[in-house]
Amino acid sequence: MAGKVSSDPNVFLLPDIGEGLQEAELVKWLVSVGDTVEEGQDMAEVETDKALAEIPSPRKGVIKELRGEAGEMIQVGDPFVIYEGGSAPAAEAPAPKAEPAPEPEAASNEEKDQGTVVGKVGDDLAGISSSNGKALATPAVRRLARDAGIDINTVAGSGLGGRVTKKDVENAIAGGGASAPRKAAAPSRPAPTFEAPAPAPKREITPIPEGQETVAIPFRGVRRKIAERLRESVDKAVHFTVMDEADITELNALRKKLSAASGEKVSPLPFVASAICSVMSRDEFRSLNATVDDDGEQIIQHRAVHLGIAADTESGLMVPVIRDCDGLGVLEIGREVNRLARGARDRSIAREELMGSTFTLSNVGSHAGRFATPVINYPEVGILAAGRGREGMVVKNGMFRVGMLLPLSLACDHRVVDGATAALALAEIIKLLENPESLLAPARG
């Protein structure tokens, strides 16, 4: 659905953000009053549902007025930028001709890429068309191309109306230049070089000034979104948690063999993700791979496991989503975890990759800590927290030995999941982790 357009060409309204969002937080202005801006030039950074994005200018002109201050919530459809009078909109030419209807597969791919920054887009984005040789792309995609040193105007778009998608830019990066349209379906996920997990993010610390007893820090950006989501989850979901430990001694040995054979650093996290997918794919545990529609008074169970991976960033907790995670092997899951975590930390991640999860995995032990009482990522009904592995005594067949133990905490919404179901599901996850060979292949073939 397109956003509102002002009848006055000098008044630019905040575009439709899409996916049901009706407001955005203004992070900062990238232009000032009196500046001359070009069509497509980024004018402001805004924060929407944990994604940072730029808002581009729909035309060339001189800035007369900027509406809003940093930290202010701007409603979609409200005046955002006022241009000086007398400058006609950049595109005086007739509207671009409608493109032929795309093939069904192309339409499916486009649906996944919509809503990145300013809402679902067809042949235009906030007034920017693909005419005059300029690429049609969201700001997030433009930033990805810019950071990689790719001229986005040379990248052939495979989206609706020739739109350049994130996948097009990634193909261009992998190919060392502009991508060309291809009839064959591109791989659903890139296969970047697997890197070591990033160190703990450095958080900005606000010191208390000398002679002052307190300092006030406003809820802004990701921190405000986190507060809103956690409050909603606590208010609506009825939390309970079951805890246990898995003996991952064999898993550790297997992942070291995989690392040596593949040249990729493999952590225990992809194995835990694979075990979750295997269990959630079973009919008897389908109730955990679900979301709640409180307004419609119904529970939505999902066939595919779209796994959210909680990522710690400088801005706060973000939850990128590995779609169809149950269709991936351990190494593929590891690559996706790395890719999404990097995107979350440098804020280049597309907004659609922060949405649509059906279950969440939180690696609380990446820094310290064993067991936890994680808060459900509402409207999901379950979240598994993996603690910090430690050496401990393991008893098996009446024999004692030292093994590596991984603490696990499964929190569920008691309105949807019974205690016995949660306990049995956790037991099955542990059983798989203690027999890791079965986790190498995808849970869903």
C-alpha positions, 0 to 999 in steps of 0.5 A: 500500500503506497504512502500518502503524497502531498498535493503540494510538491514542496511538502514531502511526507514521511513515507509509508513504513509498511508492515503495519508500522505507522511511525518512525523515530528520527535518529538524525538529519543528514541535511540542513536548512538551506542545503540543495539536495539531489534526487535520491540523496539521503536526508535523514536516518530513522529507526523503525522496529530495530532497523536503521534506515535512510530516507531519500529525497524524492526530488532536487530542491532547496531545504526550507524546513525540517520537521522533527528533532532527534529522538522524536517519533514521526507519524507516517504521512506527516510533513517531514521535509519542506522545500523552497517554492519555485523548484518543480519536482525533478521528474517532470517526464511522464510516469514510467510505463508499467512493467509486464507481470513478473513470473510467479517465482520473481513475485515470490522473491520480491515479496520477501524483499518488501518493507525494508525501509519505507514500506512495500514498493512497486515501481517507485519508492518515496517518489524515486523511479528507475528512470534516467538510468538511476537504480530503483532500490531501498536505502538499505540496499543502496548502503550495502552497495556503497559499502562494498564499492559497487555502483548500484546504477550498474546492477541489473535489478531482478525485482518488480519494475527492475528494482535492485534487491539485496540479492542482486547486490550480493550477486554483484559483490560475489561476481566482482561487478554488476550482476546480470538478470538470470532466469535460473533461481539464485541461491536463497542464501549467500555463502560468505566466508565463516568468521570467528564470532565478533567480540562483545560489543562496546556499549556507549557509557554515559558518565555522571558529571562531576558534582551531579548525583544522577544522569537521565538517559532517554529511552530511544532507538533500539532500547525503546523498541526493546522496552516496548516488546518486552513489556508487551510480552510480559503483559500478554504471555504467561511465562514458565521455564524448564532447565536442564544440561546437555553433555556436549562432549561428543558434539565438541569433538565433532565440531572440531573435526568439522572445523578442520575439514571445512576450514570454517570455525564452527561453534556449538550454536548451529548444533543447538539451532539444528536440534531445535528445528528437528524437534519443532518439526515433529507433530507432537511438538508443533505447539512450540513452533507457533505464534499467538494472534491475541486479537483473533483469539487463535494460535497459529502453528507453523510448518517451517521453522523460522528461527530468530537468533538473538544478537547482542549489539552496541545498540541493544538486543536484536533478533535476526531471523533464519528463514526455513532454518529446518531446511539447512545443515549445521554449516549452513546455519553457522554461516547464516548466524554469522552473516545476520549477526554482522548485519545486525551489529553494523546496522546494514541488515534488511528489515525483513530479516528482523521479522517473521520468526516462529521460535527464538534461540538466545545465546546468553552464555556467549559472555557469562552465565549458566541458566536464565529465565528468557523473555519470550519474543512475543507473539512467539510462544517459546524461546531457548536460552543456551548458557555458558558451557563448562566442564563438569562431572557426567554420570553414564552407565554408572561411570563417572567422567569429566565432560562438557556441559551446556546449560539450557533454559526453555521458556514457554507461554503457558497459555499455549504450551503445557509443562509436560510438552515443554519438558519433553521437548527440552529432553529431545533437544538434549538427546539430539545434542548428545548424539550430534551426528544426526544434526549434520543433515537438515531437519527437513529434507 
